[in-house]
Every structure is written in structure tokens, then in C-alpha cells.
């Protein structure tokens, strides 16, 4: 009995399915190595694929992939990446060679489409069982291995390492005013000594009350 030939719609469906398997868009991966100088990483794509023998194998590592940190307007925020850190690979639909050099409009002269060699690394794709901790519903937070490193409230109050820091000029001026007032009150003038008593008293005050220690008594933990 002759095998039935596939219809044209079936042929097209199979061809499209095969084509889609090779199209890369967003691929979860893990960091292998990270170079802070070039801000690039070697990463291992996480999904396994079937080879010609039907075996599940890992895709090749992607080398020298640029790590895209938040940046713009002359500002940037960076942090180190460690081996094993989960990331996302964002695969460009055209090659990125020229864009990585100029950062402006360009004419693609390569035929690569959705190729893993044109992927960029987006940090922060943590697994669901291990989400970031210390997240606030209202504050901007930056956390490190030791916990919350910085928190900014909607009112503009900045806390560093669990310590609230005055950021507005008025608050800083009030702190300086209190510091100088206390220093002046620490000494009394003595007649005909040329200010020696005041100088001694103020020098003693400054030595025993450095500005950072004085400020630390006037902050509030978070």
C-alpha cells in the first residue's frame, strides 16, 4: 500500500514548525564568566534541545555577550555577576555588530536573524523559588548579599545600609547648625589669653565629636 502523500497545508505546517524551533527570541541562561571591564559575559543557555539523534543536549555557550545594565542620560547602574547567576538572553532579530559600536541607526550587512551570537544579557531573571528579598511596595530598594543596601522613599529619604541619611539641603543645614552651636558652647572665653582657652576647648570638642559620629546620633534606622 502506497503511503499517502502529505497535503500542501501539512507540508507548510511542518516546515513552519521546524523553522520556529530555530528562532531564538528570549532564552533563559546562566552566567559562566563575567568581565567587568568590557561588561560582557559568557553564558550557558538553559533549555536543552534535541540533536539529530533525538538526544536532549545543551545549546553551545554564548561568548562575549554584552550585559545591558540600566543606563541613559549619562547615568548608569552596574553590579557584579557571579557564575551561575540566572539571566535572560534577549536575541536581536538582526545582527548587533554595528549597533554595539555606534549605538545609532545602521544598515545591516549580515544575514543573521534571531541568532544567539546577537544576544544581550539581561540580569535579574531569578527563579521563582528564590526571589529578591526586602522588596517594598512603595520604596525603591537596592539589595546586596548582606540585605538591603539602599532604600529611597517617595518623600526622598535615602537610607544606606539600614541608616537613614539626610538628603535635603535644609536637613543638612540644620545638622551643621546644631554641630557648630554645640562646638561654640563647649568653650568660654578667658580675658587676656588671646583666645587660647577657646581654641583649646574647640579643638577638644572636634577631636571627641567628629562629624560622622555626631551625625550618627541623629539618624534613625529602617
C-alpha positions, 0 to 999 in steps of 0.5 A, spaced: 500 500 500 502 506 497 503 511 503 499 517 502 502 523 500 502 529 505 497 535 503 500 542 501 497 545 508 501 539 512 507 540 508 507 548 510 505 546 517 511 542 518 516 546 515 513 552 519 514 548 525 521 546 524 523 553 522 520 556 529 524 551 533 530 555 530 528 562 532 531 564 538 527 570 541 528 570 549 532 564 552 533 563 559 541 562 561 546 562 566 552 566 567 559 562 566 564 568 566 563 575 567 568 581 565 567 587 568 571 591 564 568 590 557 561 588 561 560 582 557 559 575 559 559 568 557 553 564 558 550 557 558 543 557 555 538 553 559 533 549 555 536 543 552 534 541 545 534 535 541 540 533 536 539 529 530 539 523 534 533 525 538 538 526 544 536 532 549 543 536 549 545 543 551 545 549 546 553 551 545 555 557 550 554 564 548 561 568 548 562 575 549 555 577 550 554 584 552 550 585 559 545 591 558 545 594 565 540 600 566 543 606 563 541 613 559 542 620 560 549 619 562 547 615 568 548 608 569 547 602 574 552 596 574 553 590 579 557 584 579 555 577 576 557 571 579 557 564 575 551 561 575 547 567 576 540 566 572 539 571 566 535 572 560 538 572 553 534 577 549 536 575 541 536 581 536 532 579 530 538 582 526 545 582 527 548 587 533 555 588 530 554 595 528 549 597 533 554 595 539 559 600 536 555 606 534 549 605 538 545 609 532 541 607 526 545 602 521 544 598 515 545 591 516 550 587 512 549 580 515 544 575 514 543 573 521 536 573 524 534 571 531 541 568 532 544 567 539 551 570 537 546 577 537 544 576 544 544 581 550 544 579 557 539 581 561 540 580 569 535 579 574 531 573 571 531 569 578 527 563 579 521 563 582 523 559 588 528 564 590 526 571 589 529 578 591 528 579 598 526 586 602 522 588 596 517 594 598 511 596 595 512 603 595 520 604 596 525 603 591 530 598 594 537 596 592 539 589 595 546 586 596 548 579 599 548 582 606 540 585 605 538 591 603 543 596 601 539 602 599 532 604 600 529 611 597 522 613 599 517 617 595 518 623 600 526 622 598 529 619 604 535 615 602 537 610 607 544 606 606 545 600 609 539 600 614 541 608 616 537 613 614 541 619 611 539 626 610 538 628 603 535 635 603 539 641 603 535 644 609 536 637 613 543 638 612 543 645 614 540 644 620 545 638 622 551 643 621 547 648 625 546 644 631 554 641 630 557 648 630 552 651 636 554 645 640 562 646 638 561 654 640 558 652 647 563 647 649 568 653 650 568 660 654 572 665 653 578 667 658 580 675 658 587 676 656 589 669 653 588 671 646 583 666 645 587 660 647 582 657 652 577 657 646 581 654 641 583 649 646 576 647 648 574 647 640 579 643 638 577 638 644 570 638 642 572 636 634 577 631 636 571 627 641 565 629 636 567 628 629 562 629 624 560 622 622 559 620 629 555 626 631 551 625 625 550 618 627 546 620 633 541 623 629 539 618 624 534 613 625 534 606 622 529 602 617 
